[in-house]
Amino acid sequence: METDQTEWHDRLTGVSNARAALQQLKQWQTGTDPGQVAPIHAMLLSLKRFSAVNLAYGKAAGDLALVEIAARITAFARAEFDREWLVARVTGSTFLIAAMEASSRERWQWLAEELALDIARPLASIEGPAPARLWPRMALLRAVAGESPERMITRLGEALESGRHNPGKRFCWVDGTRSLPDRSAQELEADLIAALGRDEISILYQPQFCTETGAMVGAEALARWEHPTLGRIGAGAMLAIAERADHIGQLSRHIAHKALLGARDWPQHLSISLNVTSADLATSDFAEVLAEAASEAGIAPERVILEITEQALVSELYHSAQRLLELADRGMQVVLDDFGAGFCNFRYLTMLPLTGLKLDRSMIVNLAEDPRDLAVLRGIVAMARALDLYVLAEGVETEAQKAIVAAEGCLKWQGFLGAKPMSSGELAFFAGS
């Protein structure tokens, strides 16, 4: 039986709805060994004064803002959680984030604070005389024995409501306390600088496959930092820390250099995809530095694919296009990442020297169930063909999804169905197996 999108997913943002969130929480609890408490951590966030956005810019702009915020939350969760996680829109401007993985109380609040900073960035989807921002309030929870998912949501809602009467209290736990992270912002920045010096940043690679042959054709490089106190910190939060410390350029170059060196012993037909930041594009010598790093690793420029998100382009589109053109002139490929998430400014398709589009996983998840999602995919592939761009589908997790993206003309795919992120050595072995 086909499931209608509105039964499990929010039609506006594409994330799960409240019913789907409760169902997922129940599944996590059911799958836990008897006598054990499922390591569920959750946060409920509400966007302060969201109604003012609707009044000032109109409901259509408010809807675009919610889509952009949902995309930011999803991207953050994807970068930070190793195991299962969910993002749901519970009510109008209230979202639930939950993860089924062990985490200290300090790390969970630190993640909430990093997410809040990400959400509070200016909204690219709203144009006005001044940047539009939305600030979240958050309630945090760690699951306890014998607590139903419904009770979890209720307690989070009660904590969030109690914080409404204390404007200065942006974060609260359901037990009414506020636990400060073990490391202050300044200490975290110093930790990151030291981690660069000690070469503590690791690189994992997620394989990408050809839809026609099934052969591996490349891999995306993903950075990780194992903090001694907070545990694993993903690339998104790590770059945010580096940006506050004014070391984002140093970190980004370190990641690119290490990722390229890690791929030096791969078979020559495999490409390596690197994520490019707005700070990279703002640096005048970025193209030269990246070309030198590829040369040092013995990797031909044609094997390097640069993935750039819309968010990294919004502030200086013209200069970003010029910088990417320098890289394309050196033979590197440029792909627009997370396509379909956020607000999709189609100007990028004509201004940038693109070779491909990388579909956001939110475009893939319901392909086998919802004919409208399939229609959207067909439209994107047709547009890409008209622009001589290939399409890569990200987040493929089922055979049905893989069959659809192959049948509809996507050239490549990646996702847990093919392989999870792995070390460089593991990937070299995987490629030869």
TIDREN-897466 format. One record per residue (C-alpha): chain; x, z, y; residue in one letter. Coordinates in nm, 4 decimals. Each point is the difference from the previous one (the first is absolute). Layout:
NODE|A|X|Z|Y|A
...
END
This chain:
NODE|A|0.0000|0.0000|0.0000|M
NODE|A|0.1406|-0.0906|0.3436|E
NODE|A|0.0371|0.2815|0.2471|T
NODE|A|-0.1080|-0.0632|0.3564|D
NODE|A|0.2715|0.0646|0.2538|Q
NODE|A|-0.2056|0.2578|0.1870|T
NODE|A|-0.0300|0.2135|-0.3150|E
NODE|A|0.3688|0.0890|-0.0042|W
NODE|A|0.1578|-0.1419|0.3159|H
NODE|A|-0.0569|0.0279|0.3718|D
NODE|A|-0.1074|-0.3440|0.1141|R
NODE|A|0.1634|0.0237|0.3442|L
NODE|A|0.3495|0.1246|-0.0880|T
NODE|A|0.0295|-0.0942|-0.3682|G
NODE|A|0.1161|0.3472|-0.1067|V
NODE|A|-0.1956|0.2143|-0.2469|S
NODE|A|-0.3213|0.1705|0.1059|N
NODE|A|-0.0933|0.3659|-0.0499|A
NODE|A|-0.1655|-0.0639|-0.3356|R
NODE|A|0.3055|-0.1770|-0.1377|A
NODE|A|0.2252|0.2785|0.1288|A
NODE|A|-0.2013|0.2665|-0.1828|L
NODE|A|0.0079|-0.2094|-0.3173|Q
NODE|A|0.3787|-0.0397|0.0217|Q
NODE|A|0.0530|0.3721|0.0568|L
NODE|A|-0.2139|0.0755|-0.3045|K
NODE|A|0.2016|-0.2443|-0.2121|Q
NODE|A|0.3234|0.1672|0.1062|W
NODE|A|-0.1368|0.3398|-0.0977|Q
NODE|A|-0.1376|-0.1276|-0.3326|T
NODE|A|0.3345|-0.1541|-0.0898|G
NODE|A|0.1890|0.3263|0.0487|T
NODE|A|0.0899|0.2105|-0.3048|D
NODE|A|-0.2377|0.2923|-0.0692|P
NODE|A|0.1075|0.3165|0.1765|G
NODE|A|0.2019|-0.1950|0.2563|Q
NODE|A|-0.0940|-0.0540|0.3648|V
NODE|A|0.0143|-0.3647|0.1042|A
NODE|A|0.2746|-0.0354|0.2665|P
NODE|A|-0.2445|-0.1424|0.2527|I
NODE|A|0.0877|0.0157|0.3687|H
NODE|A|-0.2444|-0.1191|0.2623|A
NODE|A|-0.0357|-0.0343|0.3737|M
NODE|A|-0.3102|-0.0787|0.2029|L
NODE|A|0.0567|-0.1513|0.3441|L
NODE|A|-0.2395|-0.0641|0.2834|S
NODE|A|0.0778|-0.2187|0.3006|L
NODE|A|-0.0468|0.1998|0.3191|K
NODE|A|-0.2225|-0.1528|0.2683|R
NODE|A|-0.0585|-0.3164|-0.1998|F
NODE|A|-0.3381|-0.0380|0.1649|S
NODE|A|0.1829|-0.0519|0.3297|A
NODE|A|0.1588|-0.3154|-0.1463|V
NODE|A|-0.3423|-0.1421|-0.0782|N
NODE|A|-0.1230|0.0845|0.3480|L
NODE|A|0.3051|-0.1401|0.1802|A
NODE|A|0.0651|-0.3136|-0.2061|Y
NODE|A|-0.3193|-0.0602|-0.1987|G
NODE|A|-0.0960|0.0535|-0.3636|K
NODE|A|0.1780|-0.3166|-0.1181|A
NODE|A|0.3282|0.1314|0.1393|A
NODE|A|-0.0700|0.3369|-0.1596|G
NODE|A|-0.0481|-0.1691|-0.3372|D
NODE|A|0.3322|-0.1840|0.0404|L
NODE|A|0.1653|0.3318|0.0816|A
NODE|A|-0.1353|0.1550|-0.3207|L
NODE|A|0.1260|-0.2956|-0.2023|V
NODE|A|0.3451|0.0389|0.1560|E
NODE|A|0.0077|0.3775|-0.0587|I
NODE|A|-0.1076|-0.0457|-0.3641|A
NODE|A|0.2802|-0.2524|-0.0473|A
NODE|A|0.2549|0.2416|0.1473|R
NODE|A|-0.1164|0.2830|-0.2262|I
NODE|A|0.0111|-0.2258|-0.3062|T
NODE|A|0.3476|-0.1283|0.0829|A
NODE|A|0.1213|0.3580|0.0507|F
NODE|A|-0.1440|0.1169|-0.3335|A
NODE|A|0.1483|-0.2996|-0.1814|R
NODE|A|0.3455|0.0777|0.1391|A
NODE|A|-0.0046|0.3752|-0.0623|E
NODE|A|-0.1702|0.0592|-0.3352|F
NODE|A|0.1548|-0.0815|-0.3361|D
NODE|A|-0.3007|0.0757|-0.2167|R
NODE|A|-0.3731|-0.0557|0.0460|E
NODE|A|-0.1547|0.0306|0.3445|W
NODE|A|-0.3163|-0.0913|0.1856|L
NODE|A|-0.1121|-0.0728|0.3541|V
NODE|A|-0.3701|0.0212|0.0808|A
NODE|A|-0.2167|-0.0276|0.3074|R
NODE|A|-0.2341|0.2957|-0.0390|V
NODE|A|-0.2095|-0.0412|0.3158|T
NODE|A|0.0247|-0.1979|0.3236|G
NODE|A|0.3463|0.1024|0.1238|S
NODE|A|0.0968|0.2444|-0.2758|T
NODE|A|0.2419|-0.0930|-0.2788|F
NODE|A|0.1126|0.1721|-0.3181|L
NODE|A|0.3503|-0.0371|-0.1434|I
NODE|A|0.0788|0.1507|-0.3387|A
NODE|A|0.2873|-0.0228|-0.2455|A
NODE|A|0.0344|0.0992|-0.3631|M
NODE|A|0.3598|0.1201|0.0089|E
NODE|A|0.1943|0.3236|0.0361|A
NODE|A|0.0866|0.0900|0.3578|S
NODE|A|0.1072|0.3114|0.1818|S
NODE|A|-0.2269|0.1394|0.2668|R
NODE|A|0.2677|-0.0777|0.2581|E
NODE|A|0.0329|-0.3627|-0.1086|R
NODE|A|-0.3759|-0.0564|0.0079|W
NODE|A|-0.0265|0.1248|0.3569|Q
NODE|A|0.3087|-0.1939|0.1015|W
NODE|A|-0.1619|-0.3167|-0.1402|L
NODE|A|-0.3153|0.0796|0.1984|A
NODE|A|0.2004|0.0337|0.3190|E
NODE|A|0.1852|-0.3259|-0.0603|E
NODE|A|-0.3288|-0.1770|-0.0725|L
NODE|A|-0.1500|0.1422|0.3196|A
NODE|A|0.2893|-0.1432|0.2020|L
NODE|A|-0.0507|-0.3380|-0.1654|D
NODE|A|-0.3730|0.0009|0.0725|I
NODE|A|0.0604|0.0979|0.3629|A
NODE|A|0.2032|-0.3125|0.0750|R
NODE|A|-0.1688|-0.2418|0.2441|P
NODE|A|-0.2705|-0.2099|-0.1611|L
NODE|A|0.0947|-0.3657|-0.0182|A
NODE|A|-0.3624|-0.1001|-0.0636|S
NODE|A|-0.1209|0.1200|0.3425|I
NODE|A|0.1081|-0.1760|0.3160|E
NODE|A|-0.0345|0.1817|0.3294|G
NODE|A|0.1761|0.1012|0.3209|P
NODE|A|0.1652|0.2897|-0.1845|A
NODE|A|0.0916|0.0499|-0.3689|P
NODE|A|-0.2891|0.1422|-0.2042|A
NODE|A|0.0853|0.2851|-0.2364|R
NODE|A|-0.1927|0.2200|-0.2425|L
NODE|A|0.1181|0.3496|-0.0836|W
NODE|A|-0.1004|0.1567|-0.3337|P
NODE|A|-0.0863|0.3549|-0.0954|R
NODE|A|0.0808|0.0851|-0.3618|M
NODE|A|-0.0994|0.2503|-0.2667|A
NODE|A|0.2288|0.0433|-0.3015|L
NODE|A|-0.0618|0.1211|-0.3537|L
NODE|A|0.1766|0.0636|-0.3300|R
NODE|A|-0.2361|0.0063|-0.2993|A
NODE|A|-0.0723|0.3329|-0.1664|V
NODE|A|-0.1324|0.0790|-0.3469|A
NODE|A|-0.3704|-0.0514|-0.0594|G
NODE|A|-0.0679|-0.1849|0.3259|E
NODE|A|-0.2204|-0.3077|-0.0177|S
NODE|A|0.0722|-0.3108|0.2088|P
NODE|A|-0.3205|0.0636|0.1950|E
NODE|A|0.1254|0.3477|0.0875|R
NODE|A|0.3380|-0.1376|0.1054|M
NODE|A|-0.1646|-0.2381|0.2460|I
NODE|A|-0.2314|0.2735|0.1260|T
NODE|A|0.2873|0.2396|0.0654|R
NODE|A|0.2005|-0.2703|0.1756|L
NODE|A|-0.2996|-0.0824|0.2174|G
NODE|A|-0.0546|0.3656|0.0876|E
NODE|A|0.3661|0.0423|0.0945|A
NODE|A|-0.0112|-0.3158|0.2104|L
NODE|A|-0.3143|0.1184|0.1776|E
NODE|A|0.1498|0.3432|0.0724|S
NODE|A|0.3005|-0.1702|0.1588|G
NODE|A|-0.2308|-0.1920|0.2342|R
NODE|A|-0.0434|0.3190|0.2044|H
NODE|A|0.3766|0.0397|0.0414|N
NODE|A|0.1255|-0.3177|0.1734|P
NODE|A|0.3630|0.1058|-0.0268|G
NODE|A|-0.0153|0.0322|-0.3792|K
NODE|A|0.0427|-0.3501|-0.1417|R
NODE|A|0.0846|0.1036|-0.3590|F
NODE|A|-0.1570|0.2733|-0.2102|C
NODE|A|-0.0141|0.0950|-0.3652|W
NODE|A|-0.3277|0.0809|-0.1690|V
NODE|A|0.1175|0.3619|-0.0284|D
NODE|A|0.0340|0.0136|0.3791|G
NODE|A|0.3793|0.0115|0.0166|T
NODE|A|0.2522|-0.2377|0.1454|R
NODE|A|0.3224|-0.0346|-0.1948|S
NODE|A|0.2866|-0.1499|0.1961|L
NODE|A|0.2255|-0.2458|-0.1797|P
NODE|A|0.3339|0.1343|-0.1167|D
NODE|A|0.1786|-0.2364|0.2369|R
NODE|A|-0.0670|-0.0521|0.3684|S
NODE|A|-0.0134|-0.3516|0.1385|A
NODE|A|0.3505|0.0360|0.1432|Q
NODE|A|0.1350|0.1301|-0.3314|E
NODE|A|-0.1614|-0.2883|-0.1884|L
NODE|A|0.1614|-0.2483|0.2354|E
NODE|A|0.3381|0.1647|-0.0563|A
NODE|A|-0.0657|0.0003|-0.3763|D
NODE|A|-0.0632|-0.3748|0.0074|L
NODE|A|0.3154|-0.0764|0.1936|I
NODE|A|0.1970|0.2096|-0.2502|A
NODE|A|-0.1778|-0.1723|-0.2900|A
NODE|A|0.1199|-0.3353|0.1303|L
NODE|A|0.3555|0.1278|0.0071|G
NODE|A|-0.0284|0.1393|-0.3529|R
NODE|A|-0.1697|-0.3180|-0.1283|D
NODE|A|-0.3080|0.1922|-0.1178|E
NODE|A|-0.2469|-0.2803|0.0697|I
NODE|A|-0.0870|-0.1779|-0.3241|S
NODE|A|-0.1433|-0.3486|-0.0486|I
NODE|A|-0.2564|-0.0974|-0.2611|L
NODE|A|-0.1171|-0.3539|-0.0679|Y
NODE|A|-0.3472|-0.1166|-0.1028|Q
NODE|A|0.0011|-0.3301|-0.1932|P
NODE|A|-0.2000|-0.3017|0.1131|Q
NODE|A|-0.1272|-0.2679|-0.2388|F
NODE|A|-0.0975|-0.3668|-0.0019|C
NODE|A|-0.3712|-0.0371|-0.0720|T
NODE|A|0.0486|-0.3306|-0.1812|E
NODE|A|0.2840|0.0889|-0.2382|T
NODE|A|-0.0109|0.3807|-0.0037|G
NODE|A|0.3760|0.0097|0.0631|A
NODE|A|0.1505|0.2508|0.2411|M
NODE|A|0.1017|-0.1758|0.3215|V
NODE|A|0.1234|0.2868|0.2160|G
NODE|A|-0.0542|0.3580|0.1099|A
NODE|A|-0.0886|0.2033|0.3078|E
NODE|A|0.2487|0.2672|0.1098|A
NODE|A|-0.1526|0.3449|0.0647|L
NODE|A|0.1918|0.2894|0.1570|A
NODE|A|-0.0346|0.3652|-0.1080|R
NODE|A|0.1524|0.3284|0.1194|W
NODE|A|0.0000|0.3075|-0.2228|E
NODE|A|0.0012|0.2845|0.2499|H
NODE|A|0.1313|0.3254|-0.1528|P
NODE|A|-0.2910|0.2033|0.1410|T
NODE|A|-0.2918|-0.2366|0.0550|L
NODE|A|0.0574|-0.2258|-0.3003|G
NODE|A|-0.0417|-0.3757|0.0056|R
NODE|A|-0.0475|-0.1620|0.3399|I
NODE|A|-0.1091|-0.3635|0.0049|G
NODE|A|0.1228|-0.2765|0.2255|A
NODE|A|-0.2817|0.0273|0.2557|G
NODE|A|0.0504|0.3686|0.0802|A
NODE|A|0.3762|-0.0395|-0.0229|M
NODE|A|-0.0034|-0.2768|0.2618|L
NODE|A|-0.2268|0.2112|0.2220|A
NODE|A|0.2511|0.2869|-0.0125|I
NODE|A|0.2820|-0.2426|0.0775|A
NODE|A|-0.1961|-0.1449|0.2934|E
NODE|A|-0.0466|0.3445|0.1545|R
NODE|A|0.3725|0.0631|-0.0411|A
NODE|A|0.0803|-0.3435|0.1471|D
NODE|A|0.1728|-0.0968|-0.3255|H
NODE|A|-0.2527|-0.2490|-0.1353|I
NODE|A|0.2346|-0.2940|0.0460|G
NODE|A|0.2763|0.1792|-0.1905|Q
NODE|A|-0.2385|0.0962|-0.2825|L
NODE|A|-0.1545|-0.3463|-0.0282|S
NODE|A|0.3403|-0.1666|-0.0189|R
NODE|A|0.1173|0.2544|-0.2559|H
NODE|A|-0.3024|-0.0735|-0.2190|I
NODE|A|0.0396|-0.3780|0.0283|A
NODE|A|0.3731|0.0148|-0.0732|H
NODE|A|-0.0452|0.2264|-0.3016|K
NODE|A|-0.2951|-0.2019|-0.1323|A
NODE|A|0.1980|-0.3248|0.0184|L
NODE|A|0.3036|0.1519|-0.1692|L
NODE|A|-0.2254|0.1312|-0.2748|G
NODE|A|-0.1185|-0.3545|-0.0698|A
NODE|A|0.3436|-0.1597|-0.0195|R
NODE|A|0.0069|-0.0088|-0.3821|D
NODE|A|-0.3510|-0.1364|-0.0454|W
NODE|A|-0.0582|-0.3480|-0.1429|P
NODE|A|0.0473|-0.2567|0.2766|Q
NODE|A|-0.3588|-0.1250|-0.0129|H
NODE|A|-0.1459|0.3376|0.1036|L
NODE|A|-0.0901|0.0628|0.3632|S
NODE|A|0.0140|0.3353|0.1759|I
NODE|A|-0.2680|0.1026|0.2518|S
NODE|A|0.0934|0.2310|0.2872|L
NODE|A|-0.2400|0.1721|0.2372|N
NODE|A|0.0757|-0.0672|0.3671|V
NODE|A|-0.0889|0.2491|0.2753|T
NODE|A|-0.0793|-0.0485|0.3678|S
NODE|A|0.3314|0.1727|0.0782|A
NODE|A|0.1818|-0.2667|-0.2019|D
NODE|A|-0.1677|-0.2766|0.1969|L
NODE|A|0.0869|0.1704|0.3282|A
NODE|A|0.3721|-0.0124|-0.0825|T
NODE|A|0.1749|-0.3080|0.1350|S
NODE|A|0.2546|-0.0238|-0.2827|D
NODE|A|-0.2394|0.0733|-0.2875|F
NODE|A|0.0139|-0.3531|-0.1418|A
NODE|A|0.3788|-0.0003|0.0030|E
NODE|A|0.0303|0.3461|-0.1555|V
NODE|A|-0.2477|-0.0819|-0.2770|L
NODE|A|0.1699|-0.3307|-0.0760|A
NODE|A|0.3367|0.1787|-0.0270|E
NODE|A|-0.1494|0.2615|-0.2365|A
NODE|A|-0.1409|-0.2737|-0.2242|A
NODE|A|0.3330|-0.1807|0.0018|S
NODE|A|0.1874|0.3173|-0.0913|E
NODE|A|-0.2361|0.0510|-0.2949|A
NODE|A|0.0483|-0.3605|-0.1102|G
NODE|A|-0.3682|-0.0811|0.0471|I
NODE|A|-0.0929|-0.3389|0.1427|A
NODE|A|-0.2273|0.0171|0.3062|P
NODE|A|-0.2617|-0.2042|-0.1868|E
NODE|A|-0.0425|0.2925|-0.2429|R
NODE|A|-0.0853|0.2456|0.2809|V
NODE|A|-0.3677|0.0431|0.0896|I
NODE|A|-0.0845|0.2021|0.3108|L
NODE|A|-0.3376|0.1776|-0.0028|E
NODE|A|-0.1425|0.0826|0.3411|I
NODE|A|-0.3274|0.1826|0.0670|T
NODE|A|-0.2408|-0.0655|0.2841|E
NODE|A|0.0662|0.3495|0.1334|Q
NODE|A|0.3667|-0.0839|0.0551|A
NODE|A|-0.0977|-0.3052|0.2049|L
NODE|A|-0.2637|0.1237|0.2393|V
NODE|A|0.2185|0.1170|0.2878|S
NODE|A|0.2405|-0.2928|0.0437|E
NODE|A|-0.1442|-0.2952|-0.1859|L
NODE|A|0.1965|-0.2678|0.1881|Y
NODE|A|0.3370|0.1724|-0.0431|H
NODE|A|-0.0794|0.0818|-0.3643|S
NODE|A|-0.0753|-0.3668|-0.0637|A
NODE|A|0.3328|-0.1006|0.1558|Q
NODE|A|0.1923|0.2489|-0.2131|R
NODE|A|-0.1741|-0.1094|-0.3182|L
NODE|A|0.0714|-0.3617|0.0864|L
NODE|A|0.3715|0.0841|0.0127|E
NODE|A|-0.0264|0.1397|-0.3521|L
NODE|A|-0.2015|-0.2963|-0.1252|A
NODE|A|0.2612|-0.2362|0.1449|D
NODE|A|0.2568|0.1764|-0.2189|R
NODE|A|-0.2086|-0.0851|-0.3064|G
NODE|A|-0.1861|0.3269|-0.0529|M
NODE|A|-0.3727|0.0036|-0.0722|Q
NODE|A|-0.2520|0.1912|0.2137|V
NODE|A|-0.3219|0.1401|-0.1487|V
NODE|A|-0.2858|0.1726|0.1839|L
NODE|A|-0.0551|0.3234|-0.1924|D
NODE|A|-0.3231|0.1990|-0.0544|D
NODE|A|-0.2102|-0.3042|0.0887|F
NODE|A|-0.3678|0.0944|-0.0021|G
NODE|A|0.0574|0.3597|0.1074|A
NODE|A|-0.0673|0.1019|0.3579|G
NODE|A|-0.1302|-0.2545|0.2476|F
NODE|A|0.1841|-0.3231|-0.0988|C
NODE|A|0.1107|-0.1758|0.3173|N
NODE|A|0.0078|-0.3652|-0.1045|F
NODE|A|0.2355|-0.0863|0.2871|R
NODE|A|0.2803|0.1207|-0.2253|Y
NODE|A|-0.0617|-0.2887|-0.2374|L
NODE|A|0.0865|-0.2544|0.2680|T
NODE|A|0.2651|0.1884|0.1988|M
NODE|A|0.2205|0.1247|-0.2846|L
NODE|A|0.2290|-0.2051|-0.2290|P
NODE|A|-0.1881|0.1104|-0.3106|L
NODE|A|0.0456|-0.1231|-0.3547|T
NODE|A|-0.2627|0.2220|-0.1613|G
NODE|A|-0.2720|0.2645|0.0228|L
NODE|A|0.0044|0.3223|-0.1991|K
NODE|A|-0.3540|0.1208|-0.0628|L
NODE|A|-0.0664|0.3681|0.0475|D
NODE|A|-0.1071|0.1706|-0.3208|R
NODE|A|-0.3377|0.0833|0.1568|S
NODE|A|-0.0738|-0.3731|-0.0292|M
NODE|A|0.0642|0.0116|-0.3753|I
NODE|A|-0.1612|0.3180|-0.1279|V
NODE|A|-0.3600|-0.1312|-0.0233|N
NODE|A|0.0670|-0.3639|-0.0859|L
NODE|A|-0.1427|0.0251|-0.3500|A
NODE|A|-0.3175|0.1797|0.1157|E
NODE|A|-0.0952|-0.1327|0.3422|D
NODE|A|-0.0668|-0.3725|0.0591|P
NODE|A|0.0482|0.0482|0.3754|R
NODE|A|0.3559|0.1210|-0.0489|D
NODE|A|0.0606|-0.3042|-0.2170|L
NODE|A|-0.1426|-0.2245|0.2733|A
NODE|A|0.2329|0.1590|0.2557|V
NODE|A|0.2982|-0.0576|-0.2308|L
NODE|A|-0.0941|-0.3659|-0.0386|R
NODE|A|-0.0255|-0.0390|0.3760|G
NODE|A|0.3433|0.1561|0.0558|I
NODE|A|0.1644|-0.2175|-0.2670|V
NODE|A|-0.1607|-0.3139|0.1463|A
NODE|A|0.1229|0.0939|0.3481|M
NODE|A|0.3480|0.0715|-0.1340|A
NODE|A|0.0138|-0.3397|-0.1708|R
NODE|A|-0.1007|-0.1702|0.3238|A
NODE|A|0.2887|0.1781|0.1738|L
NODE|A|0.2413|-0.0721|-0.2882|D
NODE|A|0.0357|0.3709|-0.0822|L
NODE|A|0.0062|0.1597|-0.3439|Y
NODE|A|-0.1995|0.3130|-0.0836|V
NODE|A|0.1273|0.3083|-0.1830|L
NODE|A|-0.2586|0.2479|-0.1306|A
NODE|A|0.1108|0.3640|0.0151|E
NODE|A|-0.1490|0.2896|-0.1959|G
NODE|A|-0.0986|-0.1887|-0.3156|V
NODE|A|-0.0843|0.2649|-0.2584|E
NODE|A|-0.2286|-0.1695|-0.2520|T
NODE|A|0.0066|-0.3168|-0.2105|E
NODE|A|-0.3252|-0.1090|0.1654|A
NODE|A|0.1568|0.0205|0.3467|Q
NODE|A|0.3063|-0.1918|-0.1170|K
NODE|A|-0.2136|-0.2742|-0.1524|A
NODE|A|-0.2005|-0.0397|0.3211|I
NODE|A|0.2965|-0.0186|0.2401|V
NODE|A|0.1629|-0.2545|-0.2310|A
NODE|A|-0.3161|-0.2114|-0.0285|A
NODE|A|-0.0565|0.0069|0.3762|E
NODE|A|0.3463|-0.1295|0.0859|G
NODE|A|0.2131|0.3027|0.0914|C
NODE|A|0.3598|-0.0956|-0.0749|L
NODE|A|0.1325|0.3510|-0.0708|K
NODE|A|-0.1226|0.3492|-0.0784|W
NODE|A|0.1325|0.3534|-0.0258|Q
NODE|A|-0.1483|0.3277|-0.1148|G
NODE|A|0.0043|0.2715|-0.2631|F
NODE|A|-0.1398|-0.2422|-0.2588|L
NODE|A|0.3357|-0.1776|0.0072|G
NODE|A|0.2351|0.2899|0.0668|A
NODE|A|0.0433|0.3108|0.2090|K
NODE|A|0.2907|0.0361|0.2445|P
NODE|A|0.3334|0.0414|-0.1783|M
NODE|A|0.3699|0.0315|0.0699|S
NODE|A|0.2230|-0.3031|0.0469|S
NODE|A|0.1544|0.0407|-0.3438|G
NODE|A|-0.3383|0.0385|-0.1645|E
NODE|A|-0.1220|-0.3126|0.1752|L
NODE|A|0.3022|-0.2026|-0.1128|A
NODE|A|-0.0726|0.1095|-0.3588|F
NODE|A|-0.3736|-0.0693|0.0486|F
NODE|A|0.0751|-0.3496|0.1265|A
NODE|A|0.2128|-0.0771|-0.3034|G
NODE|A|-0.2381|0.1435|-0.2587|S
END
